[in-house]
Amino acid sequence: MPKIKAEKKSRNHVEVAKQGILFNKGFGQHILKNPLIIQAMVEKAAIRSTDVVLEIGPGTGNMTVKLLEKTNKVIACEIDTRLVAELQKRVQGTPHQSHLQIMVGDVLKMELPFFHVCVANIPYQISSPLVFKLLLHRPFFRCAVLMFQREFAQRLVAKPGDKLYCRLSINTQLLARVDLLMKVGKNNFRPPPKVESSVVRIEPINPPPPINFKEWDGLTRIAFIRKNKTLSAVFKQSMMLTSLEKNYRVHCSLKNQEVPTDFDIKKYVDDILLGCGYSDKRARTMDIDDFLVVLHAFNASGIHFAGS
């Protein structure tokens, strides 16, 4: 039995030696190896020769090389210095070398450069924060073609009433048009991930809706805590009411308005929900227009969610 284990270990080492690098699971590294999928993603991005293309997590450069064939400028963001060295080695001495800029570090912590298009097979654990970092980035980019875990991709496009409809769905769809492009099986990666994947195209809505996104995000954060409960029930939680009352008192102070001594935040919130007709509605069935009505009703009554 020990002999078999030793052979297995030996085979693993041979595989690692063949691929030249041991991938870091902590960084969510799964290299997309199927050239047909890489080609399809690049084509779906409709890249122009004058575009600046942003790639996140270039890995060993399979996608990067295809992007460089389409445009004069690719900016690749990579956290793993070993892969940066591999990528530099791959383009060294080729006509592409001068057209590739590599930014080393955590993409969530760095200031993103100007770009027209983003194409990436991203580490799945940063999917949600990265989507909103991209969508709130200015100036606007034209589109992003991104590989996600399949369930995450399905959440991005879910509609009111769908099982997977959530805060991610409505917040993304407020800021962008999202389309599912293709499904990608786990065997198209090295090493294969434990989940299936999908490619999504995200196109920011430009100009964006004229609302304060922090206010919007604060409201949807509360409403989707219990998406199957009525808004009236969700807004009864004491910690959240305390926070809203604090925000209300700050608002009144700035407006030089007195807060009545018998002020009851719970009743005040109930009255707002009843007044706009959404007391018995549930987040899981509400669309963007519904939430805009509720947000306007709260804000018009001096209740704010930013910082709540």
Secondary structure, DSSP 8 states (H G I E B T S, - for coil): -HHHHHHHHHHHHHHHHHHSS---GGGT--EE--HHHHHHHHHHTT--TT-EEEEE--TTSHHHHHHHTT-SEEEEEES-HHHHHHHHHHHTTSTTGGGEEEEES-TTTS-----SEEEEE--GGGHHHHHHHHHT-SS--SEEEEEEEHHHHHHHH--TTSTT--HHHHHHHHHEEEEEEEEE-GGGEES--SS-EEEEEEEE-SS--SS-HHHHHHHHHHHTTTTTSBHHHHTT-HHHHHHHHHHHHHHHHHTT----TT--HHHHHHHHHHHHT-TT-BGGG--HHHHHHHHHHHHHTT---TT-
